[in-house]
Amino acid sequence: MSFFRRSPKTTTPAAAQPVVDQAAAPVAVAERDALTGDYTIDASHSRLGFSARHAMVTTVRGQFTDFEGTAHVDAENPAASSVSLSIRPASISTGSADRDGHLVSADFFDVENHGEITFASTSVERDGTGWTITGDLTIKGTTRPVTIPFEETGTAIDPFGNTRVGFEGATSINRKDWDLSWNAALETGGVLVSEKIKLEFDVSAIRNA
């Protein structure tokens, strides 16, 4: 993630300090193992996405836009780390209003009866800049374990003095394991929507004060 690159230091009179956007590049890079602490996910600079094959010929991508999460990171004792995430499936966005409407219906997420998707870690492992997080993913009242490999993408102090850490991760699940089983057969063979779903995580988190 390019906004974690070190920016050159410059000296600017206080009266001439520019207005800095929240997404601006950080001014200093923290030591990697200094990331130990409690964090809150910055949803405005994070993405929780997914992709699935459609009609056996192309890939449809989407994301959830309403979510929140926290993490405790222990760089020296990774097993003591933990992650908690809550997603509102009604916020699903795939670029098609009709498709989004179908996805929030009882055929898929049934948001009227199941307004939240949750993930709670049960174990955390670390190997250098790689982290493996296993936890319980709950969708429509069904809870199953999921393991997600993550890679650190940077640790930095942003222009506002916040300590930020970035992670990218991905894994694949079978949606039928969570009762997301609707489908339609194709005349040419196969089905309209793949059972295999790829989950994608691009996370920026801010250490709590």
C-alpha positions as CSV (number, residue, x, y, z in Angstrom):
1,M,0.0,0.0,0.0
2,S,1.9,3.1,-1.3
3,F,0.7,5.5,1.4
4,F,2.9,3.7,3.9
5,R,6.1,5.0,2.2
6,R,8.3,7.3,4.1
7,S,7.9,11.0,3.1
8,P,10.9,13.3,3.0
9,K,11.1,15.7,6.0
10,T,10.7,19.4,5.2
11,T,10.6,22.5,7.4
12,T,7.6,24.7,6.8
13,P,6.6,27.8,8.9
14,A,3.6,27.1,11.1
15,A,1.5,29.7,9.4
16,A,2.1,28.1,6.0
17,Q,1.3,24.5,7.0
18,P,-1.0,23.0,4.4
19,V,-4.3,21.3,5.1
20,V,-3.6,17.6,5.0
21,D,-6.2,15.1,3.9
22,Q,-6.8,12.1,6.2
23,A,-5.5,9.8,3.5
24,A,-2.2,11.6,3.0
25,A,1.0,9.7,3.2
26,P,2.5,9.3,6.7
27,V,5.5,11.3,7.6
28,A,7.5,8.7,9.4
29,V,7.7,4.9,9.6
30,A,7.5,3.2,13.0
31,E,9.6,0.2,13.9
32,R,7.9,-3.0,12.9
33,D,7.7,-4.5,16.4
34,A,6.4,-1.2,17.8
35,L,3.0,-2.2,16.5
36,T,2.0,-3.9,19.7
37,G,-1.2,-2.3,21.1
38,D,-5.0,-2.1,20.7
39,Y,-6.3,-0.9,17.3
40,T,-9.5,0.2,15.7
41,I,-10.1,-0.5,12.0
42,D,-10.3,2.7,9.9
43,A,-13.2,1.7,7.7
44,S,-12.8,4.8,5.5
45,H,-9.4,3.5,4.4
46,S,-10.1,-0.2,4.5
47,R,-11.9,-2.6,2.1
48,L,-13.7,-5.9,2.9
49,G,-14.3,-7.4,-0.5
50,F,-15.3,-10.7,-2.2
51,S,-15.5,-12.2,-5.7
52,A,-17.4,-15.0,-7.3
53,R,-17.7,-16.6,-10.7
54,H,-20.8,-15.7,-12.6
55,A,-22.4,-17.9,-15.3
56,M,-19.1,-19.9,-15.4
57,V,-17.5,-17.2,-17.6
58,T,-16.7,-14.1,-15.6
59,T,-15.9,-12.8,-12.1
60,V,-18.2,-10.5,-10.2
61,R,-16.6,-8.4,-7.4
62,G,-18.2,-6.6,-4.5
63,Q,-17.7,-5.3,-1.0
64,F,-19.3,-4.4,2.2
65,T,-19.3,-0.7,3.0
66,D,-20.6,-0.7,6.6
67,F,-18.3,-2.5,9.1
68,E,-16.3,-2.0,12.2
69,G,-13.6,-4.0,14.0
70,T,-10.9,-4.0,16.7
71,A,-7.7,-5.8,17.2
72,H,-5.2,-6.4,19.9
73,V,-1.7,-6.9,18.4
74,D,1.1,-8.5,20.4
75,A,4.2,-8.6,18.3
76,E,6.3,-10.4,20.8
77,N,3.6,-13.0,21.8
78,P,1.4,-13.3,18.7
79,A,-0.8,-15.9,20.3
80,A,-2.0,-13.2,22.7
81,S,-3.3,-11.2,19.7
82,S,-7.0,-11.1,18.8
83,V,-9.4,-9.7,16.2
84,S,-13.1,-8.9,16.2
85,L,-15.1,-7.8,13.2
86,S,-18.8,-6.9,12.6
87,I,-20.3,-6.4,9.1
88,R,-23.7,-5.2,8.1
89,P,-24.6,-7.3,5.1
90,A,-27.3,-4.7,4.0
91,S,-24.3,-2.6,2.9
92,I,-23.3,-5.0,0.2
93,S,-22.3,-3.3,-3.1
94,T,-21.6,-5.0,-6.4
95,G,-22.3,-2.3,-8.9
96,S,-25.8,-3.5,-9.7
97,A,-28.9,-2.4,-7.6
98,D,-30.8,-5.5,-8.8
99,R,-28.1,-7.9,-7.8
100,D,-27.6,-6.2,-4.5
101,G,-31.3,-6.4,-3.8
102,H,-31.2,-10.2,-4.5
103,L,-28.2,-10.7,-2.3
104,V,-29.8,-9.0,0.7
105,S,-33.0,-11.1,0.2
106,A,-33.9,-14.4,1.9
107,D,-32.2,-16.2,-1.0
108,F,-28.8,-15.1,0.3
109,F,-28.1,-12.9,3.4
110,D,-31.7,-12.5,4.6
111,V,-30.9,-9.1,6.2
112,E,-34.3,-8.7,7.7
113,N,-33.7,-11.6,10.0
114,H,-29.8,-11.6,10.1
115,G,-28.5,-8.1,10.1
116,E,-24.9,-8.8,11.1
117,I,-22.0,-10.9,10.0
118,T,-19.3,-11.4,12.7
119,F,-15.8,-12.8,12.9
120,A,-14.0,-13.5,16.2
121,S,-10.5,-14.8,16.2
122,T,-9.7,-18.0,18.1
123,S,-5.9,-18.2,17.4
124,V,-3.2,-15.9,15.9
125,E,0.2,-17.0,14.6
126,R,3.1,-14.9,13.2
127,D,6.0,-15.7,10.9
128,G,8.0,-12.5,10.2
129,T,5.6,-10.1,8.4
130,G,3.1,-12.9,7.8
131,W,0.2,-13.5,10.2
132,T,-2.3,-16.3,10.2
133,I,-5.6,-15.6,11.9
134,T,-8.1,-18.4,12.6
135,G,-11.6,-17.5,13.9
136,D,-15.3,-18.1,13.9
137,L,-17.2,-16.6,11.0
138,T,-21.0,-16.3,11.7
139,I,-23.4,-15.7,8.8
140,K,-27.2,-16.2,9.1
141,G,-26.8,-17.9,12.5
142,T,-24.3,-20.5,11.2
143,T,-20.8,-20.4,12.7
144,R,-17.8,-22.1,11.1
145,P,-14.0,-21.7,11.4
146,V,-12.1,-19.8,8.8
147,T,-8.3,-19.3,8.5
148,I,-7.0,-16.2,6.8
149,P,-3.3,-15.5,6.0
150,F,-2.4,-11.8,6.2
151,E,0.7,-9.9,5.2
152,E,1.9,-6.7,6.9
153,T,1.9,-3.9,4.4
154,G,3.3,-1.2,6.6
155,T,3.5,0.5,10.0
156,A,3.6,4.3,10.2
157,I,2.9,7.5,12.1
158,D,0.5,9.5,10.0
159,P,0.5,13.4,9.8
160,F,-2.0,13.5,12.7
161,G,0.2,11.5,15.1
162,N,-1.8,8.3,14.7
163,T,0.1,5.0,14.7
164,R,-1.3,3.0,11.7
165,V,-0.8,-0.6,10.7
166,G,-1.8,-2.1,7.4
167,F,-2.6,-5.7,6.5
168,E,-3.7,-7.5,3.3
169,G,-5.3,-10.9,3.4
170,A,-7.4,-13.3,1.4
171,T,-9.1,-16.7,1.7
172,S,-11.7,-18.8,-0.1
173,I,-14.9,-20.3,1.4
174,N,-17.8,-22.4,0.2
175,R,-20.9,-20.2,0.6
176,K,-23.1,-23.3,1.1
177,D,-21.4,-23.9,4.4
178,W,-23.3,-20.8,5.7
179,D,-26.6,-21.6,4.0
180,L,-26.0,-19.2,1.2
181,S,-27.1,-21.9,-1.2
182,W,-29.4,-20.3,-3.9
183,N,-28.4,-21.1,-7.5
184,A,-29.8,-21.6,-10.9
185,A,-28.7,-24.2,-13.5
186,L,-27.4,-23.1,-16.9
187,E,-28.7,-24.7,-20.1
188,T,-25.1,-25.2,-21.2
189,G,-24.2,-26.9,-18.0
190,G,-22.9,-25.6,-14.7
191,V,-24.6,-23.0,-12.4
192,L,-25.2,-19.3,-12.4
193,V,-23.2,-18.5,-9.2
194,S,-20.1,-20.3,-8.0
195,E,-20.1,-22.0,-4.6
196,K,-16.5,-20.9,-4.0
197,I,-16.2,-17.3,-2.8
198,K,-12.9,-15.4,-2.4
199,L,-12.8,-13.1,0.5
200,E,-10.4,-10.1,0.3
201,F,-9.2,-7.9,3.2
202,D,-7.3,-4.6,2.8
203,V,-7.1,-3.1,6.3
204,S,-5.8,0.0,7.8
205,A,-6.1,0.2,11.6
206,I,-5.3,3.0,14.1
207,R,-3.7,2.3,17.5
208,N,-5.9,3.5,20.3
209,A,-4.7,6.4,22.4
